[in-house]
């Protein structure tokens, strides 16, 4: 039985899932600064900055949502701070 172990499976550019998570977490600091300065950041800008790596892109959006940002939807493809 073949089992996919996320710690050793290579994703884009030969990185493991854990390495991709670390990259996404590290990139989020820069994205948060851009959101603070511009009030929003489009999904396209994030995708360009992660080098079109789909896994890191998705993890970045996930971590931004966990940190309290509105990541939008398919009709509003942008990330911004929640307004209370």
Backbone as XML, in Angstrom:
<?xml version="1.0"?>
<chain id="A" units="angstrom">
  <residue number="1" name="UNK">
    <atom name="N" x="0.847" y="-1.177" z="0.000"/>
    <atom name="CA" x="0.000" y="0.000" z="0.000"/>
    <atom name="C" x="0.894" y="1.242" z="0.000"/>
  </residue>
  <residue number="2" name="UNK">
    <atom name="N" x="0.719" y="2.110" z="-0.976"/>
    <atom name="CA" x="1.483" y="3.350" z="-1.063"/>
    <atom name="C" x="0.746" y="4.455" z="-0.317"/>
  </residue>
  <residue number="3" name="UNK">
    <atom name="N" x="1.453" y="5.123" z="0.559"/>
    <atom name="CA" x="0.883" y="6.221" z="1.323"/>
    <atom name="C" x="1.718" y="7.464" z="1.044"/>
  </residue>
  <residue number="4" name="UNK">
    <atom name="N" x="1.038" y="8.565" z="0.809"/>
    <atom name="CA" x="1.739" y="9.820" z="0.543"/>
    <atom name="C" x="2.083" y="10.487" z="1.865"/>
  </residue>
  <residue number="5" name="UNK">
    <atom name="N" x="3.332" y="10.532" z="2.204"/>
    <atom name="CA" x="3.799" y="11.169" z="3.429"/>
    <atom name="C" x="4.094" y="12.632" z="3.117"/>
  </residue>
  <residue number="6" name="UNK">
    <atom name="N" x="3.332" y="13.546" z="3.723"/>
    <atom name="CA" x="3.473" y="14.974" z="3.413"/>
    <atom name="C" x="4.827" y="15.534" z="3.823"/>
  </residue>
  <residue number="7" name="UNK">
    <atom name="N" x="5.530" y="14.865" z="4.706"/>
    <atom name="CA" x="6.827" y="15.376" z="5.132"/>
    <atom name="C" x="7.909" y="15.112" z="4.098"/>
  </residue>
  <residue number="8" name="UNK">
    <atom name="N" x="7.705" y="14.105" z="3.244"/>
    <atom name="CA" x="8.752" y="13.750" z="2.289"/>
    <atom name="C" x="8.325" y="13.909" z="0.840"/>
  </residue>
  <residue number="9" name="UNK">
    <atom name="N" x="7.041" y="14.100" z="0.569"/>
    <atom name="CA" x="6.571" y="14.247" z="-0.804"/>
    <atom name="C" x="7.038" y="15.582" z="-1.372"/>
  </residue>
  <residue number="10" name="UNK">
    <atom name="N" x="7.595" y="15.562" z="-2.560"/>
    <atom name="CA" x="8.109" y="16.795" z="-3.168"/>
    <atom name="C" x="7.001" y="17.501" z="-3.938"/>
  </residue>
  <residue number="11" name="UNK">
    <atom name="N" x="6.857" y="18.777" z="-3.674"/>
    <atom name="CA" x="5.935" y="19.615" z="-4.414"/>
    <atom name="C" x="6.746" y="20.422" z="-5.418"/>
  </residue>
  <residue number="12" name="UNK">
    <atom name="N" x="6.204" y="21.529" z="-5.876"/>
    <atom name="CA" x="6.897" y="22.335" z="-6.876"/>
    <atom name="C" x="8.300" y="22.703" z="-6.394"/>
  </residue>
  <residue number="13" name="UNK">
    <atom name="N" x="9.254" y="22.631" z="-7.265"/>
    <atom name="CA" x="10.658" y="22.944" z="-6.987"/>
    <atom name="C" x="11.271" y="22.015" z="-5.942"/>
  </residue>
  <residue number="14" name="UNK">
    <atom name="N" x="10.690" y="20.815" z="-5.750"/>
    <atom name="CA" x="11.258" y="19.825" z="-4.847"/>
    <atom name="C" x="11.112" y="20.120" z="-3.371"/>
  </residue>
  <residue number="15" name="UNK">
    <atom name="N" x="10.192" y="21.014" z="-2.989"/>
    <atom name="CA" x="10.000" y="21.360" z="-1.580"/>
    <atom name="C" x="8.978" y="20.417" z="-0.949"/>
  </residue>
  <residue number="16" name="UNK">
    <atom name="N" x="9.158" y="20.141" z="0.333"/>
    <atom name="CA" x="8.171" y="19.356" z="1.064"/>
    <atom name="C" x="7.036" y="20.272" z="1.514"/>
  </residue>
  <residue number="17" name="UNK">
    <atom name="N" x="5.944" y="19.660" z="1.981"/>
    <atom name="CA" x="4.798" y="20.434" z="2.440"/>
    <atom name="C" x="5.193" y="21.341" z="3.606"/>
  </residue>
  <residue number="18" name="UNK">
    <atom name="N" x="5.991" y="20.814" z="4.533"/>
    <atom name="CA" x="6.413" y="21.622" z="5.681"/>
    <atom name="C" x="7.266" y="22.812" z="5.254"/>
  </residue>
  <residue number="19" name="UNK">
    <atom name="N" x="8.109" y="22.636" z="4.254"/>
    <atom name="CA" x="8.901" y="23.750" z="3.735"/>
    <atom name="C" x="7.997" y="24.794" z="3.091"/>
  </residue>
  <residue number="20" name="UNK">
    <atom name="N" x="6.974" y="24.345" z="2.373"/>
    <atom name="CA" x="6.034" y="25.274" z="1.747"/>
    <atom name="C" x="5.271" y="26.066" z="2.807"/>
  </residue>
  <residue number="21" name="UNK">
    <atom name="N" x="4.893" y="25.409" z="3.912"/>
    <atom name="CA" x="4.216" y="26.109" z="5.006"/>
    <atom name="C" x="5.110" y="27.193" z="5.591"/>
  </residue>
  <residue number="22" name="UNK">
    <atom name="N" x="6.374" y="26.891" z="5.794"/>
    <atom name="CA" x="7.304" y="27.875" z="6.352"/>
    <atom name="C" x="7.489" y="29.055" z="5.405"/>
  </residue>
  <residue number="23" name="UNK">
    <atom name="N" x="7.597" y="28.781" z="4.127"/>
    <atom name="CA" x="7.739" y="29.854" z="3.132"/>
    <atom name="C" x="6.516" y="30.763" z="3.176"/>
  </residue>
  <residue number="24" name="UNK">
    <atom name="N" x="5.320" y="30.159" z="3.215"/>
    <atom name="CA" x="4.078" y="30.933" z="3.246"/>
    <atom name="C" x="3.999" y="31.789" z="4.510"/>
  </residue>
  <residue number="25" name="UNK">
    <atom name="N" x="4.353" y="31.223" z="5.646"/>
    <atom name="CA" x="4.331" y="31.989" z="6.902"/>
    <atom name="C" x="5.303" y="33.148" z="6.854"/>
  </residue>
  <residue number="26" name="UNK">
    <atom name="N" x="6.474" y="32.934" z="6.286"/>
    <atom name="CA" x="7.476" y="33.999" z="6.193"/>
    <atom name="C" x="7.039" y="35.096" z="5.228"/>
  </residue>
  <residue number="27" name="UNK">
    <atom name="N" x="6.357" y="34.740" z="4.163"/>
    <atom name="CA" x="5.926" y="35.737" z="3.179"/>
    <atom name="C" x="4.759" y="36.568" z="3.704"/>
  </residue>
  <residue number="28" name="UNK">
    <atom name="N" x="3.989" y="36.027" z="4.644"/>
    <atom name="CA" x="2.814" y="36.733" z="5.147"/>
    <atom name="C" x="3.152" y="38.059" z="5.817"/>
  </residue>
  <residue number="29" name="UNK">
    <atom name="N" x="4.309" y="38.156" z="6.446"/>
    <atom name="CA" x="4.685" y="39.425" z="7.065"/>
    <atom name="C" x="4.699" y="40.543" z="6.022"/>
  </residue>
  <residue number="30" name="UNK">
    <atom name="N" x="5.319" y="40.286" z="4.879"/>
    <atom name="CA" x="5.370" y="41.281" z="3.808"/>
    <atom name="C" x="3.995" y="41.603" z="3.253"/>
  </residue>
  <residue number="31" name="UNK">
    <atom name="N" x="3.151" y="40.576" z="3.144"/>
    <atom name="CA" x="1.791" y="40.809" z="2.642"/>
    <atom name="C" x="0.985" y="41.659" z="3.621"/>
  </residue>
  <residue number="32" name="UNK">
    <atom name="N" x="1.174" y="41.437" z="4.913"/>
    <atom name="CA" x="0.458" y="42.229" z="5.917"/>
    <atom name="C" x="0.870" y="43.695" z="5.843"/>
  </residue>
  <residue number="33" name="UNK">
    <atom name="N" x="2.147" y="43.949" z="5.628"/>
    <atom name="CA" x="2.633" y="45.325" z="5.492"/>
    <atom name="C" x="1.996" y="45.975" z="4.265"/>
  </residue>
  <residue number="34" name="UNK">
    <atom name="N" x="1.949" y="45.252" z="3.157"/>
    <atom name="CA" x="1.337" y="45.795" z="1.938"/>
    <atom name="C" x="-0.142" y="46.077" z="2.137"/>
  </residue>
  <residue number="35" name="UNK">
    <atom name="N" x="-0.842" y="45.197" z="2.852"/>
    <atom name="CA" x="-2.270" y="45.411" z="3.111"/>
    <atom name="C" x="-2.460" y="46.645" z="3.983"/>
  </residue>
  <residue number="36" name="UNK">
    <atom name="N" x="-1.607" y="46.818" z="4.988"/>
    <atom name="CA" x="-1.701" y="48.000" z="5.854"/>
    <atom name="C" x="-1.476" y="49.278" z="5.052"/>
  </residue>
  <residue number="37" name="UNK">
    <atom name="N" x="-0.525" y="49.268" z="4.125"/>
    <atom name="CA" x="-0.201" y="50.461" z="3.349"/>
    <atom name="C" x="-1.223" y="50.765" z="2.264"/>
  </residue>
  <residue number="38" name="UNK">
    <atom name="N" x="-1.731" y="49.715" z="1.601"/>
    <atom name="CA" x="-2.628" y="49.904" z="0.460"/>
    <atom name="C" x="-4.091" y="49.639" z="0.792"/>
  </residue>
  <residue number="39" name="UNK">
    <atom name="N" x="-4.390" y="49.198" z="2.001"/>
    <atom name="CA" x="-5.726" y="48.836" z="2.472"/>
    <atom name="C" x="-6.252" y="47.534" z="1.862"/>
  </residue>
  <residue number="40" name="UNK">
    <atom name="N" x="-5.630" y="47.027" z="0.819"/>
    <atom name="CA" x="-6.030" y="45.747" z="0.235"/>
    <atom name="C" x="-4.903" y="45.221" z="-0.645"/>
  </residue>
  <residue number="41" name="UNK">
    <atom name="N" x="-5.010" y="43.941" z="-0.974"/>
    <atom name="CA" x="-4.021" y="43.290" z="-1.826"/>
    <atom name="C" x="-4.758" y="42.270" z="-2.676"/>
  </residue>
  <residue number="42" name="UNK">
    <atom name="N" x="-4.606" y="42.342" z="-3.977"/>
    <atom name="CA" x="-5.348" y="41.436" z="-4.855"/>
    <atom name="C" x="-4.731" y="40.046" z="-4.859"/>
  </residue>
  <residue number="43" name="UNK">
    <atom name="N" x="-5.555" y="39.057" z="-5.171"/>
    <atom name="CA" x="-5.077" y="37.682" z="-5.268"/>
    <atom name="C" x="-3.999" y="37.562" z="-6.332"/>
  </residue>
  <residue number="44" name="UNK">
    <atom name="N" x="-4.132" y="38.321" z="-7.410"/>
    <atom name="CA" x="-3.158" y="38.271" z="-8.496"/>
    <atom name="C" x="-1.789" y="38.739" z="-8.019"/>
  </residue>
  <residue number="45" name="UNK">
    <atom name="N" x="-1.760" y="39.794" z="-7.215"/>
    <atom name="CA" x="-0.492" y="40.283" z="-6.681"/>
    <atom name="C" x="0.164" y="39.233" z="-5.789"/>
  </residue>
  <residue number="46" name="UNK">
    <atom name="N" x="-0.639" y="38.548" z="-4.979"/>
    <atom name="CA" x="-0.094" y="37.502" z="-4.117"/>
    <atom name="C" x="0.452" y="36.365" z="-4.970"/>
  </residue>
  <residue number="47" name="UNK">
    <atom name="N" x="-0.304" y="35.947" z="-5.972"/>
    <atom name="CA" x="0.124" y="34.854" z="-6.847"/>
    <atom name="C" x="1.426" y="35.200" z="-7.558"/>
  </residue>
  <residue number="48" name="UNK">
    <atom name="N" x="1.567" y="36.436" z="-8.008"/>
    <atom name="CA" x="2.809" y="36.868" z="-8.654"/>
    <atom name="C" x="3.985" y="36.821" z="-7.675"/>
  </residue>
  <residue number="49" name="UNK">
    <atom name="N" x="3.758" y="37.269" z="-6.442"/>
    <atom name="CA" x="4.849" y="37.344" z="-5.471"/>
    <atom name="C" x="5.288" y="35.976" z="-4.953"/>
  </residue>
  <residue number="50" name="UNK">
    <atom name="N" x="4.399" y="34.968" z="-5.018"/>
    <atom name="CA" x="4.788" y="33.616" z="-4.584"/>
    <atom name="C" x="5.333" y="32.803" z="-5.750"/>
  </residue>
  <residue number="51" name="UNK">
    <atom name="N" x="5.530" y="33.437" z="-6.887"/>
    <atom name="CA" x="6.116" y="32.765" z="-8.039"/>
    <atom name="C" x="5.194" y="31.756" z="-8.684"/>
  </residue>
  <residue number="52" name="UNK">
    <atom name="N" x="3.891" y="32.013" z="-8.617"/>
    <atom name="CA" x="2.873" y="31.142" z="-9.210"/>
    <atom name="C" x="2.933" y="29.722" z="-8.658"/>
  </residue>
  <residue number="53" name="UNK">
    <atom name="N" x="3.363" y="29.592" z="-7.412"/>
    <atom name="CA" x="3.366" y="28.300" z="-6.725"/>
    <atom name="C" x="2.017" y="28.171" z="-6.026"/>
  </residue>
  <residue number="54" name="UNK">
    <atom name="N" x="1.161" y="27.294" z="-6.554"/>
    <atom name="CA" x="-0.221" y="27.194" z="-6.096"/>
    <atom name="C" x="-0.328" y="26.786" z="-4.624"/>
  </residue>
  <residue number="55" name="UNK">
    <atom name="N" x="0.512" y="25.884" z="-4.172"/>
    <atom name="CA" x="0.451" y="25.444" z="-2.781"/>
    <atom name="C" x="0.803" y="26.576" z="-1.819"/>
  </residue>
  <residue number="56" name="UNK">
    <atom name="N" x="1.869" y="27.293" z="-2.101"/>
    <atom name="CA" x="2.260" y="28.417" z="-1.238"/>
    <atom name="C" x="1.196" y="29.508" z="-1.286"/>
  </residue>
  <residue number="57" name="UNK">
    <atom name="N" x="0.612" y="29.733" z="-2.448"/>
    <atom name="CA" x="-0.463" y="30.717" z="-2.614"/>
    <atom name="C" x="-1.647" y="30.368" z="-1.716"/>
  </residue>
  <residue number="58" name="UNK">
    <atom name="N" x="-2.077" y="29.125" z="-1.753"/>
    <atom name="CA" x="-3.222" y="28.706" z="-0.947"/>
    <atom name="C" x="-2.905" y="28.752" z="0.544"/>
  </residue>
  <residue number="59" name="UNK">
    <atom name="N" x="-1.711" y="28.343" z="0.909"/>
    <atom name="CA" x="-1.312" y="28.401" z="2.310"/>
    <atom name="C" x="-1.228" y="29.844" z="2.798"/>
  </residue>
  <residue number="60" name="UNK">
    <atom name="N" x="-0.768" y="30.734" z="1.936"/>
    <atom name="CA" x="-0.685" y="32.153" z="2.290"/>
    <atom name="C" x="-2.073" y="32.707" z="2.598"/>
  </residue>
  <residue number="61" name="UNK">
    <atom name="N" x="-3.037" y="32.402" z="1.738"/>
    <atom name="CA" x="-4.406" y="32.861" z="1.980"/>
    <atom name="C" x="-4.956" y="32.261" z="3.272"/>
  </residue>
  <residue number="62" name="UNK">
    <atom name="N" x="-4.665" y="30.995" z="3.510"/>
    <atom name="CA" x="-5.123" y="30.332" z="4.734"/>
    <atom name="C" x="-4.567" y="31.031" z="5.971"/>
  </residue>
  <residue number="63" name="UNK">
    <atom name="N" x="-3.277" y="31.318" z="5.968"/>
    <atom name="CA" x="-2.652" y="31.955" z="7.128"/>
    <atom name="C" x="-3.131" y="33.394" z="7.305"/>
  </residue>
  <residue number="64" name="UNK">
    <atom name="N" x="-3.385" y="34.102" z="6.208"/>
    <atom name="CA" x="-3.926" y="35.457" z="6.318"/>
    <atom name="C" x="-5.318" y="35.406" z="6.947"/>
  </residue>
  <residue number="65" name="UNK">
    <atom name="N" x="-6.143" y="34.446" z="6.550"/>
    <atom name="CA" x="-7.476" y="34.295" z="7.139"/>
    <atom name="C" x="-7.356" y="33.993" z="8.634"/>
  </residue>
  <residue number="66" name="UNK">
    <atom name="N" x="-6.427" y="33.114" z="9.004"/>
    <atom name="CA" x="-6.225" y="32.779" z="10.414"/>
    <atom name="C" x="-5.765" y="33.988" z="11.228"/>
  </residue>
  <residue number="67" name="UNK">
    <atom name="N" x="-5.069" y="34.914" z="10.581"/>
    <atom name="CA" x="-4.579" y="36.111" z="11.262"/>
    <atom name="C" x="-5.606" y="37.242" z="11.286"/>
  </residue>
  <residue number="68" name="UNK">
    <atom name="N" x="-6.833" y="36.954" z="10.822"/>
    <atom name="CA" x="-7.908" y="37.937" z="10.932"/>
    <atom name="C" x="-8.138" y="38.811" z="9.721"/>
  </residue>
  <residue number="69" name="UNK">
    <atom name="N" x="-7.668" y="38.408" z="8.569"/>
    <atom name="CA" x="-7.882" y="39.182" z="7.347"/>
    <atom name="C" x="-9.039" y="38.587" z="6.552"/>
  </residue>
  <residue number="70" name="UNK">
    <atom name="N" x="-9.764" y="39.449" z="5.850"/>
    <atom name="CA" x="-10.833" y="39.026" z="4.946"/>
    <atom name="C" x="-10.162" y="38.665" z="3.629"/>
  </residue>
  <residue number="71" name="UNK">
    <atom name="N" x="-10.183" y="37.379" z="3.250"/>
    <atom name="CA" x="-9.484" y="36.974" z="2.029"/>
    <atom name="C" x="-10.378" y="37.043" z="0.791"/>
  </residue>
  <residue number="72" name="UNK">
    <atom name="N" x="-11.605" y="37.539" z="0.935"/>
    <atom name="CA" x="-12.480" y="37.733" z="-0.209"/>
    <atom name="C" x="-13.071" y="36.433" z="-0.727"/>
  </residue>
  <residue number="73" name="UNK">
    <atom name="N" x="-13.537" y="36.486" z="-1.981"/>
    <atom name="CA" x="-14.124" y="35.324" z="-2.647"/>
    <atom name="C" x="-13.955" y="35.487" z="-4.149"/>
  </residue>
  <residue number="74" name="UNK">
    <atom name="N" x="-14.616" y="34.628" z="-4.926"/>
    <atom name="CA" x="-14.418" y="34.684" z="-6.379"/>
    <atom name="C" x="-14.970" y="35.962" z="-7.008"/>
  </residue>
  <residue number="75" name="UNK">
    <atom name="N" x="-15.881" y="36.645" z="-6.332"/>
    <atom name="CA" x="-16.422" y="37.904" z="-6.859"/>
    <atom name="C" x="-15.607" y="39.110" z="-6.401"/>
  </residue>
  <residue number="76" name="UNK">
    <atom name="N" x="-14.952" y="38.982" z="-5.253"/>
    <atom name="CA" x="-14.100" y="40.049" z="-4.716"/>
    <atom name="C" x="-12.742" y="39.426" z="-4.399"/>
  </residue>
  <residue number="77" name="UNK">
    <atom name="N" x="-11.884" y="39.234" z="-5.413"/>
    <atom name="CA" x="-10.599" y="38.543" z="-5.215"/>
    <atom name="C" x="-9.512" y="39.438" z="-4.640"/>
  </residue>
  <residue number="78" name="UNK">
    <atom name="N" x="-9.696" y="39.831" z="-3.367"/>
    <atom name="CA" x="-8.709" y="40.676" z="-2.720"/>
    <atom name="C" x="-8.690" y="40.392" z="-1.219"/>
  </residue>
  <residue number="79" name="UNK">
    <atom name="N" x="-7.569" y="40.691" z="-0.598"/>
    <atom name="CA" x="-7.398" y="40.507" z="0.836"/>
    <atom name="C" x="-7.385" y="41.886" z="1.478"/>
  </residue>
  <residue number="80" name="UNK">
    <atom name="N" x="-8.139" y="42.025" z="2.568"/>
    <atom name="CA" x="-8.159" y="43.296" z="3.299"/>
    <atom name="C" x="-8.432" y="43.017" z="4.757"/>
  </residue>
  <residue number="81" name="UNK">
    <atom name="N" x="-8.219" y="44.001" z="5.594"/>
    <atom name="CA" x="-8.479" y="43.843" z="7.025"/>
    <atom name="C" x="-9.986" y="43.836" z="7.269"/>
  </residue>
  <residue number="82" name="UNK">
    <atom name="N" x="-10.396" y="43.033" z="8.260"/>
    <atom name="CA" x="-11.802" y="43.075" z="8.663"/>
    <atom name="C" x="-12.087" y="44.419" z="9.301"/>
  </residue>
  <residue number="83" name="UNK">
    <atom name="N" x="-13.197" y="45.001" z="8.959"/>
    <atom name="CA" x="-13.599" y="46.275" z="9.540"/>
    <atom name="C" x="-14.700" y="45.967" z="10.548"/>
  </residue>
  <residue number="84" name="UNK">
    <atom name="N" x="-14.438" y="46.315" z="11.801"/>
    <atom name="CA" x="-15.408" y="46.035" z="12.874"/>
    <atom name="C" x="-16.248" y="47.222" z="13.174"/>
  </residue>
</chain>
